[in-house]
Amino acid sequence: MVSNNRLRMVRKEVGMPLSELARRSGTSRQTITNIELKGQVPNGLLMLSICEALKRSPDEIFFASHVNHG
């Protein structure tokens, strides 16, 4: 399951402005905003470009890994 809410958190964690992530990913600011806030799911190539720009794996940014140990 894709979880886009972590993209914004990771982007801010690494100190990258939205416009810089868009530039490095080869997409528009609006597309990054749509992914972060509106739940748009990026295609595989864009997902990899975003991960490369942030130096993180797709699992760290896009895929939920919550495990209930209770």
DSSP file (Angstrom, degrees, kcal/mol; ACC not computed):
  #  RESIDUE AA STRUCTURE BP1 BP2  ACC     N-H-->O    O-->H-N    N-H-->O    O-->H-N    TCO  KAPPA ALPHA  PHI   PSI    X-CA   Y-CA   Z-CA
    1    1 A M              0   0    0      0, 0.0    63,-1.7     0, 0.0     2,-0.3   0.000 360.0 360.0 360.0 131.3    0.0    0.0    0.0
    2    2 A V  B     -A   63   0A   0     61,-0.2     2,-0.5    37,-0.1    61,-0.2  -0.636 360.0-169.9 -81.7 134.1    1.4    3.4   -1.0
    3    3 A S    >   +     0   0    0     59,-4.6     3,-0.7    -2,-0.3     4,-0.2  -0.908   8.7 177.9-127.1 100.9    1.5    6.0    1.9
    4    4 A N  T >>  +     0   0    0     -2,-0.5     3,-1.4     1,-0.2     4,-0.7   0.593  63.4  86.8 -82.2 -10.7    2.3    9.5    0.6
    5    5 A N  H 3> S+     0   0    0      1,-0.3     4,-0.8     2,-0.2    -1,-0.2   0.726  84.2  58.8 -65.9 -18.0    2.1   11.2    3.9
    6    6 A R  H <> S+     0   0    0     -3,-0.7     4,-2.9    55,-0.4     5,-0.3   0.707  87.7  74.6 -81.7 -19.4    5.8   10.4    4.6
    7    7 A L  H <> S+     0   0    0     -3,-1.4     4,-2.8    54,-0.2     5,-0.2   0.949  98.6  44.5 -58.5 -49.9    7.1   12.2    1.5
    8    8 A R  H  X S+     0   0    0     -4,-0.7     4,-2.4     1,-0.2     5,-0.2   0.919 113.8  50.9 -60.6 -44.2    6.5   15.6    3.1
    9    9 A M  H  X S+     0   0    0     -4,-0.8     4,-2.2     1,-0.2    -2,-0.2   0.928 113.6  43.8 -60.3 -47.0    8.0   14.5    6.4
   10   10 A V  H  X S+     0   0    0     -4,-2.9     4,-2.1     2,-0.2    -2,-0.2   0.910 111.8  53.7 -66.4 -42.4   11.2   13.1    4.7
   11   11 A R  H  <>S+     0   0    0     -4,-2.8     5,-2.5    -5,-0.3     4,-0.4   0.919 113.2  42.7 -59.0 -44.3   11.5   16.2    2.4
   12   12 A K  H ><5S+     0   0    0     -4,-2.4     3,-0.8     3,-0.2    -1,-0.2   0.868 109.3  59.1 -69.5 -36.3   11.4   18.5    5.4
   13   13 A E  H 3<5S+     0   0    0     -4,-2.2    -2,-0.2     1,-0.3    -1,-0.2   0.875 110.0  42.0 -59.9 -38.9   13.7   16.2    7.4
   14   14 A V  T 3<5S-     0   0    0     -4,-2.1    -1,-0.3    -5,-0.1    -2,-0.2   0.490 114.7-119.3 -88.3  -2.6   16.4   16.5    4.7
   15   15 A G  T < 5 +     0   0    0     -3,-0.8    -3,-0.2    -4,-0.4    -2,-0.1   0.825  59.5 150.0  74.0  32.8   15.8   20.3    4.4
   16   16 A M      < -     0   0    0     -5,-2.5    -1,-0.2    -6,-0.2    -2,-0.1  -0.874  42.7-130.9-104.0 120.7   14.8   20.2    0.8
   17   17 A P     >  -     0   0    0      0, 0.0     4,-2.2     0, 0.0     3,-0.4  -0.293  23.7-114.6 -62.6 152.7   12.3   22.9   -0.5
   18   18 A L  H  > S+     0   0    0      1,-0.2     4,-2.4     2,-0.2     5,-0.2   0.892 116.6  53.7 -55.0 -43.5    9.4   21.6   -2.5
   19   19 A S  H  > S+     0   0    0      1,-0.2     4,-2.2     2,-0.2    -1,-0.2   0.858 108.2  49.9 -63.6 -35.0   10.6   23.5   -5.6
   20   20 A E  H  > S+     0   0    0     -3,-0.4     4,-2.8     2,-0.2     5,-0.2   0.901 110.0  49.9 -70.8 -40.9   14.1   21.8   -5.3
   21   21 A L  H  X S+     0   0    0     -4,-2.2     4,-1.9     2,-0.2    -2,-0.2   0.920 111.3  50.1 -62.4 -42.2   12.6   18.4   -5.0
   22   22 A A  H  X>S+     0   0    0     -4,-2.4     5,-2.5    -5,-0.2     4,-0.9   0.931 112.1  47.5 -60.6 -45.6   10.4   19.1   -8.1
   23   23 A R  H ><5S+     0   0    0     -4,-2.2     3,-0.7     1,-0.2    -2,-0.2   0.939 114.2  45.6 -61.7 -48.3   13.5   20.3  -10.0
   24   24 A R  H 3<5S+     0   0    0     -4,-2.8    -1,-0.2     1,-0.2    -2,-0.2   0.786 114.6  48.9 -67.8 -26.6   15.6   17.3   -9.1
   25   25 A S  H 3<5S-     0   0    0     -4,-1.9    -1,-0.2    -5,-0.2    -2,-0.2   0.568 110.6-120.5 -89.4  -9.8   12.8   14.9   -9.8
   26   26 A G  T <<5S+     0   0    0     -4,-0.9     2,-0.2    -3,-0.7    -3,-0.2   0.845  77.2  99.1  74.7  33.9   12.0   16.4  -13.2
   27   27 A T  S   <S-     0   0    0     -5,-2.5    -1,-0.3    -6,-0.2     2,-0.2  -0.755  74.5 -83.1-138.2-175.6    8.5   17.3  -12.4
   28   28 A S     >  -     0   0    0     -2,-0.2     4,-1.8     1,-0.1     5,-0.1  -0.524  29.5-119.3 -93.2 160.3    6.4   20.3  -11.3
   29   29 A R  H  > S+     0   0    0      1,-0.2     4,-2.7     2,-0.2     5,-0.2   0.889 115.9  57.9 -59.6 -39.2    5.9   21.7   -7.8
   30   30 A Q  H  > S+     0   0    0      1,-0.2     4,-2.7     2,-0.2    -1,-0.2   0.885 103.4  51.5 -62.1 -39.0    2.2   21.0   -8.3
   31   31 A T  H  > S+     0   0    0      2,-0.2     4,-2.1     1,-0.2    -1,-0.2   0.928 110.7  47.6 -64.0 -44.1    2.8   17.3   -8.9
   32   32 A I  H  X S+     0   0    0     -4,-1.8     4,-2.8     2,-0.2    -2,-0.2   0.917 112.4  50.4 -62.4 -42.2    4.9   17.1   -5.7
   33   33 A T  H  X>S+     0   0    0     -4,-2.7     4,-3.1     1,-0.2     5,-0.6   0.917 109.3  51.1 -60.3 -43.7    2.1   18.9   -3.8
   34   34 A N  H  X5S+     0   0    0     -4,-2.7     6,-2.1     1,-0.2     4,-1.2   0.873 112.4  46.5 -62.8 -36.6   -0.5   16.6   -5.2
   35   35 A I  H  X5S+     0   0    0     -4,-2.1     4,-0.5     4,-0.2    -2,-0.2   0.934 118.2  41.5 -69.1 -46.1    1.6   13.6   -4.1
   36   36 A E  H  <5S+     0   0    0     -4,-2.8    -2,-0.2    -5,-0.2    -3,-0.2   0.913 131.9  17.9 -68.9 -43.9    2.2   15.0   -0.6
   37   37 A L  H  <5S+     0   0    0     -4,-3.1    -3,-0.2    -5,-0.2    -2,-0.2   0.730 127.9  40.4-107.1 -25.3   -1.2   16.4    0.2
   38   38 A K  H  <<S-     0   0    0     -4,-1.2    -3,-0.2    -5,-0.6    -4,-0.1   0.412 100.5-115.3-110.7   1.5   -3.8   14.9   -2.1
   39   39 A G     <  +     0   0    0     -4,-0.5    -4,-0.2    -5,-0.3     2,-0.1   0.653  50.3 167.7  77.9  14.2   -2.6   11.3   -2.2
   40   40 A Q        -     0   0    0     -6,-2.1    -1,-0.2    -9,-0.1    -2,-0.1  -0.421  32.4-134.0 -60.7 134.8   -1.7   11.2   -5.9
   41   41 A V        -     0   0    0     -2,-0.1    -1,-0.1   -39,-0.0     2,-0.1  -0.834  17.9-136.0 -95.2 119.9    0.3    8.0   -6.5
   42   42 A P        -     0   0    0      0, 0.0   -10,-0.0     0, 0.0    -1,-0.0  -0.383  22.7-107.1 -72.4 151.6    3.4    8.7   -8.6
   43   43 A N     >  -     0   0    0      1,-0.1     4,-2.7    -2,-0.1     5,-0.2  -0.266  40.5 -96.7 -68.9 168.4    4.3    6.4  -11.5
   44   44 A G  H  > S+     0   0    0      1,-0.2     4,-2.2     2,-0.2     5,-0.2   0.866 122.5  50.1 -57.6 -42.1    7.3    4.1  -10.9
   45   45 A L  H  > S+     0   0    0      2,-0.2     4,-2.1     1,-0.2    -1,-0.2   0.922 113.4  45.1 -65.4 -44.4    9.8    6.4  -12.7
   46   46 A L  H  > S+     0   0    0      2,-0.2     4,-2.6     1,-0.2     5,-0.2   0.902 110.7  54.8 -66.1 -40.1    8.8    9.5  -10.8
   47   47 A M  H  X S+     0   0    0     -4,-2.7     4,-2.3     1,-0.2    -2,-0.2   0.928 110.4  45.8 -57.9 -45.5    8.8    7.5   -7.5
   48   48 A L  H  X S+     0   0    0     -4,-2.2     4,-2.5     2,-0.2    -1,-0.2   0.876 111.2  52.7 -66.5 -37.3   12.4    6.5   -8.2
   49   49 A S  H  X S+     0   0    0     -4,-2.1     4,-2.3     2,-0.2    -2,-0.2   0.902 110.0  48.4 -64.5 -41.0   13.4   10.0   -9.2
   50   50 A I  H  X S+     0   0    0     -4,-2.6     4,-2.0     2,-0.2    -2,-0.2   0.927 112.4  48.7 -63.5 -45.4   11.9   11.4   -5.9
   51   51 A C  H  X>S+     0   0    0     -4,-2.3     5,-2.2    -5,-0.2     4,-0.9   0.897 110.9  50.1 -63.1 -40.8   13.7    8.7   -3.9
   52   52 A E  H ><5S+     0   0    0     -4,-2.5     3,-0.5     1,-0.2    -1,-0.2   0.914 109.8  50.9 -63.8 -42.6   17.0    9.4   -5.7
   53   53 A A  H 3<5S+     0   0    0     -4,-2.3    -1,-0.2     1,-0.2    -2,-0.2   0.867 117.4  39.3 -62.9 -36.5   16.7   13.2   -5.0
   54   54 A L  H 3<5S-     0   0    0     -4,-2.0    -1,-0.2     2,-0.2    -2,-0.2   0.491 106.7-127.0 -91.8  -4.3   16.0   12.5   -1.3
   55   55 A K  T <<5S+     0   0    0     -4,-0.9     2,-0.3    -3,-0.5    -3,-0.2   0.914  70.1 118.1  56.5  46.1   18.6    9.7   -1.1
   56   56 A R      < -     0   0    0     -5,-2.2    -1,-0.2    -6,-0.1    -2,-0.2  -0.922  66.6-106.6-135.2 160.2   16.0    7.4    0.4
   57   57 A S     >  -     0   0    0     -2,-0.3     4,-1.3     1,-0.1     3,-0.4  -0.508  30.1-114.3 -84.5 157.2   14.5    4.1   -0.6
   58   58 A P  H  >>S+     0   0    0      0, 0.0     4,-3.2     0, 0.0     5,-1.1   0.873 117.4  58.3 -56.3 -36.9   10.9    3.8   -1.9
   59   59 A D  H  45S+     0   0    0      1,-0.2     4,-0.4     3,-0.2     6,-0.0   0.894 104.0  51.3 -60.3 -39.6   10.1    1.7    1.2
   60   60 A E  H  45S+     0   0    0     -3,-0.4    -1,-0.2     1,-0.1     5,-0.1   0.816 124.7  25.2 -67.5 -30.5   11.2    4.6    3.5
   61   61 A I  H  <5S+     0   0    0     -4,-1.3   -55,-0.4    -3,-0.3   -54,-0.2   0.863 132.4  20.5-102.3 -45.2    9.0    7.1    1.7
   62   62 A F  T  <5S+     0   0    0     -4,-3.2   -59,-4.6    -5,-0.2     2,-0.6   0.703 100.9  73.4-108.3 -22.0    6.1    5.5    0.0
   63   63 A F  B   <S-A    2   0A   0     -5,-1.1   -61,-0.2    -4,-0.4    -1,-0.1  -0.854  73.8-125.2-110.4 125.6    5.3    2.1    1.4
   64   64 A A        +     0   0    0    -63,-1.7    -2,-0.1    -2,-0.6    -3,-0.1  -0.346  27.9 174.9 -62.5 135.5    3.7    1.6    4.8
   65   65 A S        +     0   0    0     -5,-0.1     2,-0.4    -2,-0.1    -1,-0.1  -0.032  23.1 145.0-132.7  30.8    5.6   -0.7    7.1
   66   66 A H        -     0   0    0      2,-0.0     2,-0.5     1,-0.0    -2,-0.0  -0.574  26.6-170.3 -74.7 128.2    3.6   -0.4   10.2
   67   67 A V        -     0   0    0     -2,-0.4     2,-0.8     2,-0.0    -2,-0.0  -0.980  18.4-137.5-121.4 129.8    3.5   -3.7   12.1
   68   68 A N        +     0   0    0     -2,-0.5    -2,-0.0     1,-0.1     0, 0.0  -0.772  23.7 174.7 -89.1 111.0    1.2   -4.2   15.1
   69   69 A H              0   0    0     -2,-0.8    -1,-0.1     1,-0.2    -2,-0.0   0.299 360.0 360.0 -96.1   9.1    3.2   -5.9   17.8
   70   70 A G              0   0    0      0, 0.0    -1,-0.2     0, 0.0    -2,-0.0   0.452 360.0 360.0 -82.3 360.0    0.3   -5.7   20.3
